Amino acid sequence: EVQLVESGGGLVQPGGSLRLSCAASGFTFSSCEMSWVRQAPGKGLEWVSHISSSGTTIYYADSVKGRFTISRDNAENSLYLQMNSLRADDTAVYYCARPLYSGGYQIFNYWGQGALVTVSP
Amino acid sequence: EIVMTQSPATLSVSPGERATLSCRASQSISGNLAWYQQKPGQAPRLLIYGSSTRATGIPARFSGSGSGTEFSLTISSLQSEDFAVYYCQQYNKWPLTFGGGTKVEIK
């Protein structure tokens, strides 16, 4: 069974940093692209970042480019999101998500339970 | 970036009735569209991909159609568990983008 478990969320002051982790199990993590998707309180879904299976191809939403860094450790079956220079509008539940098919279109069939990040003084 | 626009924002429907949700892309995305259902406090759940292919375990009352820029999700006979927020997502081009959502509520 595919499982994605996020951790590392919490309360941080504006301008601060936080690192989210996503522990993956139940599939061959090293073969799968992964993404982070976030949802501000009461708002819709926003794709944040993507990383290829090897980590060589990375994309970011413009809203986080230059502030967030996605990475992965295939030996540890883990996905990360380093968030720097956090702003109030980064407050959201952050989901890690896996596509339906490895190496295919970014159709998210598997989601974690989410990690809440709150940016506030 | 491709902007996805969903309508209506809220749809009030009685159980057993049919619901049709719309999603429009700002440019052609071929058939590269997915629909998700989200209930309060839960992660999104994939319903439809490729515009019209139901994901594993999704009941036949959910159907999707469309191509290019106009898409729709139809729930043929609403069940109590179908009242939720629905999102469309294009995966034709980076950045991936979602629509703003349609809330299906009980009338």
Chai-1 contact restraints between the chains, C-beta under 6 A:
chainA,res_idxA,chainB,res_idxB,connection_type,confidence,min_distance_angstrom,max_distance_angstrom,comment,restraint_id
A,G44,B,F98,contact,1.0,0.0,6.0,A-B,restraint_1
A,G44,B,G100,contact,1.0,0.0,6.0,A-B,restraint_2
A,G44,B,G101,contact,1.0,0.0,6.0,A-B,restraint_3
A,L45,B,Y87,contact,1.0,0.0,6.0,A-B,restraint_4
A,L45,B,F98,contact,1.0,0.0,6.0,A-B,restraint_5
A,W47,B,L96,contact,1.0,0.0,6.0,A-B,restraint_6
A,Y59,B,W94,contact,1.0,0.0,6.0,A-B,restraint_7
A,A61,B,P95,contact,1.0,0.0,6.0,A-B,restraint_8
A,Y95,B,A43,contact,1.0,0.0,6.0,A-B,restraint_9
A,Y105,B,Y91,contact,1.0,0.0,6.0,A-B,restraint_10
A,Q106,B,Y91,contact,1.0,0.0,6.0,A-B,restraint_11
A,Q106,B,L96,contact,1.0,0.0,6.0,A-B,restraint_12
A,I107,B,A34,contact,1.0,0.0,6.0,A-B,restraint_13
A,I107,B,Y49,contact,1.0,0.0,6.0,A-B,restraint_14
A,I107,B,Y91,contact,1.0,0.0,6.0,A-B,restraint_15
A,N109,B,L46,contact,1.0,0.0,6.0,A-B,restraint_16
A,W111,B,A43,contact,1.0,0.0,6.0,A-B,restraint_17
